[in-house]
Amino acid sequence: MCYTHSLDAMLAEEYKWTFFFKIIHYIEGIVAPSFLFVSGAAFAIVLHKRKEGYLNYGKPAQKQLLRLLFLLLIAYCLNLPYKTWHQCQTILTFDQYIQFIRSNNLHVIVFGIFFSQILFLVVRNEKIFHWILLGLAGLVVILTPVIYQYDFGQIFPIEIATYFNLKYLSGFPVFHWIAYYFAGAFIMYQLIRSIQEGRESILIKKNSHLCRNCERNFYFPGGTRMADQQLL
């Protein structure tokens, strides 16, 4: 992740039109889904180990909320258009403000963890909870083309509308990116159960086959396949 982002920021513009950079750009496109997937998987591991703490809203859940606030602060700081707070208060334009509040990868992770904690407190059953996440992942993918057609700034404050789609320059809106987080949590839970039951090799083979089919057939809004989208 550090390599691809650093190269994108430092490489001269004339080299960004080469085939080599298109390959790097494709790899960069895989980083974000992987990051979200692993974040969901990490939440499933922590939840499995400290289930009672989350059910009773104990120290694990409380510490998690503090981490989320810290991550949210970092997420917005990464979007700051100027280096000092004084500059942001005095010369910030509307377009720069949109750049500041737009949703990035960390925003999606914060939303995913917070939503997962609330959902688990409601469901209170680890197995049912993860199956609901799988259903939500599928629902998000199905609804994404519809969500991308609307301007949620007409309904919600712009600060919230940026989370829904690309209308306000968000590189990582919740739709469809949160689906990777939900899928990561579900698959990790299944892997944990498989390890406990001694059938992890079968699950890994099935998931590998499923991932290959998804990569070949998953389409973004507008009909562009994921692999092709990264090379455009």
N, C-alpha and C positions, 0 to 999 in steps of 0.2 A: 504494500500500500504506500509506504513512504517513497519507494523507488519510483513508482508510476506518477505519483503526484509531484514529486520533485522534478522529474524529467519534464512533465507537462509545463511546470512553472518556469523552468530555466532554459529549455531548449529554444533556439532561435526559430522564428516563425517559418522561414523557408524550408526547414527540415520537417515541419509538421505535416507537409503534404506528401511525404515519401511513404512507400509501402511499409517500410520498417516501423514508422511511427503509427501507422494504422494497426499493426499487430500489437504494439504497446498499448494503443488506445483500447483495443479489444480486451486485452488482459486487465486494463484499468476498469473496464466495464464489469468484469467478473468479480473484482475486489468488493464492491459495494454489496451485491447479493450475498457473497460469502460472509462478509462482516455481519450482516443482519441475521443470516442463518445461524452463525456461530453464537451470536448474542442470544438468540432464542434457545439454542441448545444449552448454553451456560445457565440460563434461567431455569430450565428443566432440571439440571443437575442440582442446583442450589435448592430448588423447591423440594426435590426428592429427599435431600439430606436434612432439610430443616422445615419439614412440612408442618409440624406442630407450632413452630414459631410464627409461621405465616397464618395459620388458622386462628391463633390467639392474638394476632397482631403484636407479637413479642419483639425482642431486640432485632432479630434478623430482618423483619419487615420494616422496622423503624430506621435501621441503618441503611436499608435499601432506598428508602425515600430521601434520606439525606444525600446519598450518592446521586440520585436522580436530579435533585436540585443543583448539585455541583455540575453534572453533565449538561444540564440545560443552560447553565451559565456559560460553560465552555462553548456550547453550540452557538449561542448568540454572539459571544465574543469573537468567534471565528468569522462572523459575518460583518463585523464592524468596518465601516468604510474609512475611518480615520484612526490615528494612533492614540489620540487623547480624547477624554470625555468632553472637554471644553469645545473642541472642534465639532464633535457630534451634536452638541447642544446649539451651536451658533450657525453653522454653515451646512447643516444636513438638508438635502433636498428630498422631495417626495420619492423620486426614483431610488435614491440611496437608502431611504427608509425601507422601501420594499425589499431591497437587497439585504438589509439588516434583519428583517423579520421572516425572510423566506425559510422554508423548511430544508434542513440538510440531513445527512445520515444520522447524526446524533439525535436530532429531534425525533426521528422515527423510532430509534432505540428507546428513548425516554418514554415515548407514548406506548410502545409495546410492553415495556416492563411495568409501567404504571397500570395500564389496562389489564395486564395479566394478573397483577396482584389483586385488583378489585374483583375481577372475575372469579379468581380462586376463592376469595372470601365469600362470594355468593354461592358458588357451586359446592365447595368443601369436599370434593371427591377428586382425587388426583387423576384417575382414569377417565372419568367423564369430562373433567376439565380439559385434558389434552385432546380428546375427540372433538370437543367444541372448538378448540383452536384450529384443528384440521378443517372443520366445516367452515369456519370463518375465513381461513386462507383461500378456500375455493370460492367462497362468496365474494371476497375482495377482488379476485381475478375476474369473476363474471361481471361484477358491477363497475369495474374500472372504466371501460369504454363509455358507460353512461355518465359516470361521475365527471369524466374529462370534458363533457359537453357543457357543463353548467358553470356559471360565474358565482361562486359562493360568497363573493364580496358583496353581492346584493342582498344576502340573507344574514351573514355573520359579520362581525368586525374583521377587518383585513388581517389582523394578527392571527385569527383562527382560520380564515379562508385559505391562507397559504398552505395549510396542512392537507387540503383536499386534492388539489390537482396542480397543473402547470400554469394556470392563468396568471399567477403572481410570481413567476420566475423561480419557483421552488424546484431545485434539482432533484429533490427526494421527497415528494409528497407522500402522505400515508398510503394513498392508493397509487400504485399497486405494491409498493415496497414492503409494507407491513406483512404481506403474505409470506415473504421469505423468513421473517422472524417467527411467525406462527408455525410454519412448516418445520423449522429447525427445532423448536420446542417439542413438537409432536414426535418427530423422528428420533430425537435423543431419548425421549421417554420410552419409546418402543425399544430402542437399543438397550436401555437400562434393564427393562423387563426381560429382554432376550438374553442378556448376560446372566441375569439371575436364574433363568431357566435353562441356560446352556445351549441356546439356539441362535447365537448372534451371527454366525457365518451365513445362515440362510437369510436372515433379515438384511444383511449388507448386500448380498447378491440381488435381492428383490429391489432394494432401494437404488442400487446402481443402474439396474435396468429401467426403473421408473424415471430417474434423473435424465438418462439418455433420451428417453421418449419425450420428456418435457422440453428439453433443449431443442429437439428437432421440431416440435409442434407448437411451442408457446409463441403467441403473437402479441405485440404491443398494439395499443389503440392506433388505428390507421393501417393495420394489416402488415406491419413490418415484423419479420421474425427477429428474435432476440440476437441471434448470431449475426444477422445482417445489419441490425440496428447499430451495432458497435463498430462496424466497418464503414458506415456511411460518413 
